[in-house]
Amino acid sequence: MGFFFKPSPPPPPPIPQPKPLPEPPSYDDEERKKEIGERRAKVRRNRKGRKQTILTDADGLDDQDLLVKKKSLGG
């Protein structure tokens, strides 16, 4: 009749207290402002103006090489 009177299991070990969280970094620190400024400068450098993106003018295409077509495939 040992299954009726089982010995009680030992109590679980106590739960350790969590370590306090470190202080979160400041949102408006100098390093962040510098990083944002660098990103904005990079975007400004890589922008293209309207003249650089439009390949035509009032007379048509600027580059005549775009209009030349091959006459035959072999030569």
N, CA, C and O of each residue as an XYZ file, in Angstrom:
300
protein
N       0.814     -1.184      0.000
C       0.000      0.000      0.000
C       0.860      1.251      0.000
O       0.485      2.269      0.582
N       1.991      1.178     -0.641
C       2.887      2.315     -0.699
C       2.405      3.403     -1.642
O       2.861      4.542     -1.552
N       1.487      3.071     -2.548
C       1.035      4.083     -3.497
C       0.057      5.070     -2.860
O      -0.170      6.139     -3.427
N      -0.531      4.753     -1.700
C      -1.419      5.690     -1.013
C      -0.639      6.732     -0.236
O      -1.060      7.885     -0.151
N       0.466      6.350      0.319
C       1.233      7.237      1.184
C       2.602      7.495      0.568
O       3.608      6.981      1.058
N       2.650      8.274     -0.484
C       3.916      8.599     -1.132
C       4.599      9.695     -0.329
O       3.941     10.566      0.239
N       5.944      9.643     -0.289
C       6.629     10.745      0.405
C       6.484     12.031     -0.414
O       6.524     12.003     -1.644
N       6.318     13.142      0.274
C       6.140     14.418     -0.428
C       7.488     14.856     -1.030
O       8.532     14.675     -0.403
N       7.467     15.429     -2.238
C       8.720     15.850     -2.861
C       9.283     17.066     -2.125
O       8.545     17.800     -1.469
N      10.595     17.271     -2.241
C      11.180     18.446     -1.565
C      10.671     19.730     -2.227
O      10.340     19.724     -3.412
N      10.608     20.803     -1.486
C      10.120     22.070     -2.070
C      11.113     22.567     -3.130
O      12.313     22.325     -3.005
N      10.628     23.258     -4.171
C      11.534     23.761     -5.212
C      12.437     24.862     -4.649
O      12.087     25.518     -3.668
N      13.590     25.059     -5.269
C      14.483     26.115     -4.770
C      13.838     27.485     -4.979
O      13.020     27.657     -5.883
N      14.201     28.444     -4.159
C      13.594     29.775     -4.308
C      14.000     30.402     -5.648
O      15.099     30.164     -6.149
N      13.107     31.196     -6.208
C      13.356     31.857     -7.489
C      14.315     33.028     -7.246
O      14.060     33.861     -6.376
N      15.424     33.099     -8.014
C      16.345     34.224     -7.807
C      15.720     35.533     -8.294
O      14.954     35.547     -9.257
N      16.052     36.604     -7.629
C      15.539     37.914     -8.002
C      16.216     38.367     -9.296
O      17.425     38.189     -9.443
N      15.466     38.950    -10.238
C      16.078     39.417    -11.487
C      16.971     40.624    -11.222
O      16.743     41.411    -10.303
N      18.002     40.737    -12.067
C      18.904     41.880    -11.943
C      18.176     43.134    -12.422
O      17.336     43.055    -13.318
N      18.486     44.273    -11.841
C      17.828     45.492    -12.320
C      18.294     45.816    -13.742
O      19.448     45.587    -14.104
N      17.378     46.347    -14.525
C      17.682     46.674    -15.909
C      18.608     47.888    -15.976
O      18.514     48.786    -15.140
N      19.508     47.918    -16.973
C      20.359     49.104    -17.112
C      19.539     50.305    -17.562
O      18.444     50.154    -18.104
N      20.061     51.464    -17.338
C      19.381     52.698    -17.716
C      19.290     52.766    -19.245
O      20.303     52.581    -19.920
N      18.111     53.025    -19.804
C      18.000     53.089    -21.272
C      18.772     54.299    -21.805
O      18.888     55.316    -21.123
N      19.298     54.182    -23.029
C      20.036     55.311    -23.594
C      19.103     56.485    -23.885
O      17.908     56.305    -24.120
N      19.654     57.643    -23.865
C      18.876     58.839    -24.115
C      18.503     58.916    -25.594
O      19.306     58.566    -26.458
N      17.311     59.364    -25.878
C      16.837     59.444    -27.258
C      17.506     60.600    -27.998
O      17.714     60.522    -29.209
N      17.839     61.655    -27.291
C      18.399     62.849    -27.923
C      19.876     63.013    -27.607
O      20.307     64.116    -27.271
N      20.655     61.963    -27.703
C      22.074     62.103    -27.417
C      22.808     62.582    -28.670
O      22.255     62.552    -29.769
N      24.042     63.018    -28.501
C      24.825     63.610    -29.582
C      25.162     62.582    -30.665
O      25.178     62.917    -31.850
N      25.425     61.354    -30.273
C      25.784     60.324    -31.248
C      24.627     60.078    -32.213
O      24.839     59.924    -33.415
N      23.426     60.043    -31.693
C      22.239     59.825    -32.535
C      22.036     60.992    -33.485
O      21.727     60.783    -34.658
N      22.205     62.217    -33.001
C      22.054     63.387    -33.863
C      23.091     63.374    -34.981
O      22.791     63.739    -36.118
N      24.313     62.951    -34.655
C      25.373     62.887    -35.659
C      25.043     61.829    -36.716
O      25.243     62.058    -37.909
N      24.537     60.670    -36.277
C      24.177     59.597    -37.199
C      23.051     60.029    -38.138
O      23.095     59.732    -39.332
N      22.052     60.722    -37.616
C      20.942     61.204    -38.434
C      21.448     62.224    -39.451
O      21.036     62.204    -40.611
N      22.338     63.110    -39.021
C      22.904     64.097    -39.936
C      23.687     63.446    -41.060
O      23.615     63.896    -42.203
N      24.436     62.391    -40.753
C      25.191     61.681    -41.784
C      24.252     61.007    -42.782
O      24.505     61.036    -43.986
N      23.173     60.402    -42.289
C      22.210     59.756    -43.192
C      21.553     60.777    -44.114
O      21.392     60.523    -45.308
N      21.175     61.928    -43.566
C      20.539     62.960    -44.388
C      21.513     63.508    -45.428
O      21.117     63.783    -46.561
N      22.789     63.669    -45.050
C      23.790     64.148    -46.006
C      23.984     63.140    -47.128
O      24.147     63.529    -48.284
N      23.968     61.853    -46.806
C      24.117     60.813    -47.816
C      22.947     60.839    -48.791
O      23.140     60.697    -49.999
N      21.742     61.018    -48.277
C      20.554     61.078    -49.134
C      20.645     62.294    -50.049
O      20.325     62.197    -51.234
N      21.080     63.445    -49.516
C      21.205     64.653    -50.335
C      22.243     64.472    -51.434
O      22.049     64.945    -52.554
N      23.350     63.790    -51.122
C      24.396     63.556    -52.125
C      23.905     62.672    -53.255
O      24.273     62.878    -54.411
N      23.074     61.687    -52.928
C      22.647     60.702    -53.917
C      21.410     61.127    -54.711
O      20.997     60.416    -55.627
N      20.830     62.242    -54.383
C      19.664     62.703    -55.126
C      20.077     63.158    -56.514
O      21.177     63.674    -56.715
N      19.190     62.961    -57.454
C      19.419     63.436    -58.811
C      18.365     64.485    -59.123
O      17.209     64.384    -58.711
N      18.788     65.464    -59.842
C      17.860     66.506    -60.238
C      17.043     66.083    -61.438
O      17.253     65.008    -62.001
N      16.133     66.913    -61.816
C      15.246     66.601    -62.935
C      16.019     66.533    -64.248
O      15.703     65.699    -65.097
N      17.027     67.393    -64.438
C      17.796     67.385    -65.687
C      18.568     66.085    -65.870
O      18.763     65.643    -67.002
N      19.004     65.476    -64.800
C      19.780     64.253    -64.905
C      18.911     63.042    -65.216
O      19.415     62.052    -65.745
N      17.645     63.093    -64.906
C      16.796     61.927    -65.106
C      16.046     61.964    -66.434
O      15.632     60.916    -66.929
N      15.862     63.144    -67.021
C      15.124     63.239    -68.274
C      16.126     63.164    -69.424
O      17.061     63.962    -69.483
N      15.936     62.205    -70.342
C      16.865     62.005    -71.442
C      16.445     62.722    -72.717
O      17.180     62.694    -73.704
N      15.307     63.350    -72.719
C      14.842     64.018    -73.924
C      14.777     65.513    -73.694
O      14.745     65.985    -72.557
N      14.759     66.250    -74.797
C      14.513     67.684    -74.723
C      13.396     68.005    -75.706
O      12.690     67.095    -76.141
N      13.216     69.250    -76.064
C      12.114     69.626    -76.952
C      12.275     69.027    -78.344
O      11.280     68.811    -79.037
N      13.521     68.750    -78.772
C      13.770     68.207    -80.106
C      13.727     66.682    -80.132
O      13.728     66.114    -81.224
N      13.689     65.997    -79.013
C      13.672     64.543    -78.970
C      14.814     64.029    -78.105
O      15.261     64.710    -77.182
N      15.282     62.827    -78.409
C      16.351     62.225    -77.626
C      17.661     62.960    -77.826
O      17.960     63.427    -78.925
N      18.451     63.061    -76.748
C      19.768     63.695    -76.837
C      20.773     62.771    -77.492
O      21.642     63.232    -78.232
N      20.676     61.507    -77.240
C      21.675     60.549    -77.702
C      21.168     59.849    -78.960
O      20.139     59.175    -78.925
N      21.873     60.002    -80.049
C      21.461     59.378    -81.302
C      21.744     57.880    -81.307
O      21.151     57.155    -82.107
N      22.625     57.394    -80.444
C      22.927     55.965    -80.383
C      21.707     55.150    -79.968
O      21.606     53.971    -80.306
N      20.812     55.749    -79.262
C      19.617     55.033    -78.831
C      18.665     54.787    -79.998
O      17.833     53.881    -79.937
N      18.779     55.591    -81.069
C      17.879     55.459    -82.199
C      18.387     54.474    -83.249
O      17.600     53.989    -84.063
N      19.679     54.169    -83.249
C      20.277     53.291    -84.261
C      19.872     51.862    -83.990
O      19.992     51.377    -82.865
N      19.380     51.170    -85.041
C      18.997     49.783    -84.900
C      19.877     48.937    -85.828
O      20.324     49.425    -86.865
N      20.120     47.709    -85.473
C      20.874     46.814    -86.321
C      20.048     46.460    -87.550
O      18.830     46.301    -87.464
N      20.709     46.337    -88.683
C      20.001     45.994    -89.913
C      19.781     44.498    -90.051
O      18.725     44.057    -90.506
N      20.802     43.704    -89.649
C      20.646     42.247    -89.740
C      21.300     41.602    -88.521
O      22.137     42.210    -87.854
N      20.918     40.406    -88.254
C      21.430     39.747    -87.066
C      22.869     39.258    -87.245
O      23.619     39.230    -86.269
N      23.278     38.876    -88.452
C      24.600     38.277    -88.649
C      25.706     39.285    -88.860
O      26.866     38.919    -88.676
N      25.459     40.449    -89.209
C      26.608     41.285    -89.495
C      26.288     42.680    -89.487
O      27.164     43.515    -89.714
